């Protein structure tokens, strides 16, 4: 989310009861604003209601989480397809299981690229995995539950760590 600056309105669109402002030439305002912007950007990140997270030049923490979720959804899709194949196509099941055994599932893109190029049968299974992954993300994954669980787990972990630290430094036995 990008922060923005809201400038006060003047004239007909001004807020009722607002103190009138002195009229400043536009050029002077923009020169001063440019100077301020350069100084602020040189000393500190933009002031927002959000926390500044350093070290994510390639994206945001949310983008990093989305990439990790994509890898996880690929893993889930592979598990679903394997489970389906086990009951009705044992030969394809064993072929995919063998491929999964020798190829890392840590990177979804690399896994799917290798799977597509392996053999015609595995190419079809790769397309099936992509379909299942997309359907699972759009229809079956409980995004609201993820948010609730994340909040709950972080709060519980923080409380436990703080409680353990207090017990450790105060020498109180449970």
ZALUMSE-135183 format. One line per field, with one value per residue (C-alpha): residue in one letter; z, y, x. Coordinates in nm, 3 decimals, always signed. Example, Ala and Ser with C-alpha at 12.3 -4.5 7.8 and 13.67 -1.06 7.14 Angstrom:
2
res A,S $
zz +0.780,+0.714 $
yy -0.450,-0.106 $
xx +1.230,+1.367 $
//
This chain:
174
res X,X,X,X,X,X,X,X,X,X,X,X,X,X,X,X,X,X,X,X,X,X,X,X,X,X,X,X,X,X,X,X,X,X,X,X,X,X,X,X,X,X,X,X,X,X,X,X,X,X,X,X,X,X,X,X,X,X,X,X,X,X,X,X,X,X,X,X,X,X,X,X,X,X,X,X,X,X,X,X,X,X,X,X,X,X,X,X,X,X,X,X,X,X,X,X,X,X,X,X,X,X,X,X,X,X,X,X,X,X,X,X,X,X,X,X,X,X,X,X,X,X,X,X,X,X,X,X,X,X,X,X,X,X,X,X,X,X,X,X,X,X,X,X,X,X,X,X,X,X,X,X,X,X,X,X,X,X,X,X,X,X,X,X,X,X,X,X,X,X,X,X,X,X $
zz +0.000,-0.093,+0.135,-0.004,+0.110,+0.123,+0.053,+0.203,-0.035,-0.099,-0.235,-0.300,-0.191,+0.143,+0.467,+0.655,+0.957,+0.836,+0.896,+0.572,+0.441,+0.290,-0.085,-0.178,-0.536,-0.679,-0.783,-0.429,-0.282,-0.514,-0.466,-0.089,-0.119,-0.339,-0.090,+0.199,+0.006,-0.073,+0.290,+0.425,+0.182,+0.266,+0.639,+0.691,+0.504,+0.426,+0.723,+0.694,+0.920,+0.811,+0.943,+0.726,+0.660,+0.539,+0.324,+0.081,-0.224,-0.457,-0.322,-0.001,+0.283,+0.141,-0.195,-0.023,+0.163,-0.162,-0.327,-0.035,-0.048,-0.421,-0.344,-0.071,-0.300,-0.558,-0.291,-0.197,-0.564,-0.611,-0.303,-0.431,-0.779,-0.631,-0.411,-0.710,-0.926,-0.654,-0.677,-1.055,-1.243,-1.054,-1.338,-1.356,-0.976,-0.955,-1.234,-1.065,-0.723,-0.862,-1.020,-0.693,-0.511,-0.723,-0.780,-0.508,-0.446,-0.279,-0.593,-0.768,-1.098,-1.137,-1.037,-1.292,-1.571,-1.514,-1.491,-1.820,-2.004,-1.852,-2.064,-2.245,-1.959,-1.698,-1.913,-1.881,-1.507,-1.485,-1.651,-1.403,-1.111,-1.242,-1.270,-0.920,-0.776,-0.930,-0.826,-0.471,-0.429,-0.572,-0.427,-0.137,+0.059,+0.361,+0.345,+0.643,+0.853,+0.756,+0.884,+1.211,+1.270,+1.193,+1.445,+1.705,+1.660,+1.675,+1.988,+2.158,+2.069,+2.194,+2.520,+2.577,+2.511,+2.743,+3.014,+2.990,+3.011,+3.316,+3.487,+3.402,+3.535,+3.839,+3.954,+4.011,+3.989,+3.825 $
yy +0.000,+0.335,+0.637,+0.961,+1.321,+1.499,+1.870,+2.105,+2.229,+2.599,+2.799,+2.643,+2.292,+2.402,+2.244,+2.447,+2.619,+2.567,+2.846,+3.037,+2.979,+3.232,+3.213,+3.095,+3.098,+2.745,+2.751,+2.839,+2.564,+2.295,+2.403,+2.385,+2.055,+1.909,+2.022,+1.870,+1.546,+1.510,+1.569,+1.330,+1.051,+1.086,+1.047,+0.816,+0.609,+0.754,+0.803,+0.566,+0.388,+0.068,-0.052,-0.003,-0.340,-0.307,-0.568,-0.643,-0.463,-0.731,-0.694,-0.680,-0.931,-1.007,-1.095,-1.321,-1.493,-1.532,-1.700,-1.942,-2.010,-2.085,-2.350,-2.490,-2.500,-2.686,-2.944,-2.977,-3.020,-3.294,-3.475,-3.449,-3.577,-3.863,-3.959,-3.957,-4.162,-4.421,-4.533,-4.547,-4.540,-4.724,-4.700,-4.320,-4.307,-4.495,-4.286,-3.958,-4.090,-4.185,-3.839,-3.667,-3.887,-3.763,-3.400,-3.137,-2.981,-2.675,-2.460,-2.496,-2.344,-2.562,-2.873,-2.810,-2.722,-3.048,-3.246,-3.106,-3.197,-3.546,-3.750,-3.718,-3.888,-3.666,-3.362,-3.448,-3.495,-3.160,-2.993,-3.169,-3.047,-2.690,-2.718,-2.863,-2.597,-2.318,-2.468,-2.529,-2.171,-2.018,-2.248,-2.463,-2.282,-2.101,-1.759,-1.620,-1.916,-1.855,-1.497,-1.602,-1.883,-1.657,-1.396,-1.662,-1.848,-1.531,-1.411,-1.751,-1.781,-1.428,-1.492,-1.821,-1.665,-1.371,-1.602,-1.830,-1.532,-1.387,-1.727,-1.759,-1.419,-1.412,-1.765,-1.848,-2.212,-2.311 $
xx +0.000,+0.142,+0.104,-0.027,-0.045,-0.379,-0.361,-0.621,-0.888,-0.922,-1.211,-1.550,-1.450,-1.302,-1.414,-1.677,-1.526,-1.171,-0.922,-0.850,-0.501,-0.269,-0.237,+0.112,+0.239,+0.225,+0.592,+0.705,+0.488,+0.622,+0.986,+0.943,+0.757,+1.034,+1.297,+1.100,+1.043,+1.414,+1.509,+1.246,+1.332,+1.702,+1.646,+1.350,+1.093,+0.750,+0.522,+0.227,-0.012,+0.169,+0.503,+0.808,+0.972,+1.332,+1.500,+1.218,+1.353,+1.217,+0.865,+0.669,+0.635,+0.292,+0.446,+0.700,+0.415,+0.219,+0.518,+0.549,+0.176,+0.203,+0.467,+0.243,-0.062,+0.144,+0.235,-0.134,-0.234,+0.028,-0.106,-0.464,-0.374,-0.170,-0.464,-0.700,-0.461,-0.406,-0.769,-0.817,-0.482,-0.208,+0.045,+0.022,+0.022,+0.353,+0.505,+0.411,+0.513,+0.855,+0.894,+0.798,+1.051,+1.341,+1.228,+1.199,+0.860,+1.018,+0.985,+0.649,+0.763,+1.071,+0.876,+0.601,+0.848,+1.036,+0.714,+0.582,+0.904,+0.945,+0.701,+0.367,+0.179,+0.343,+0.267,-0.102,-0.061,+0.118,-0.180,-0.407,-0.193,-0.214,-0.594,-0.627,-0.394,-0.600,-0.933,-0.813,-0.690,-1.007,-1.272,-1.155,-0.885,-1.032,-0.866,-1.061,-0.956,-0.592,-0.614,-0.781,-0.533,-0.236,-0.352,-0.424,-0.095,+0.116,-0.065,-0.032,+0.337,+0.408,+0.221,+0.406,+0.746,+0.674,+0.537,+0.842,+1.076,+0.898,+0.910,+1.278,+1.386,+1.156,+1.245,+0.879,+0.786,+0.460 $
//
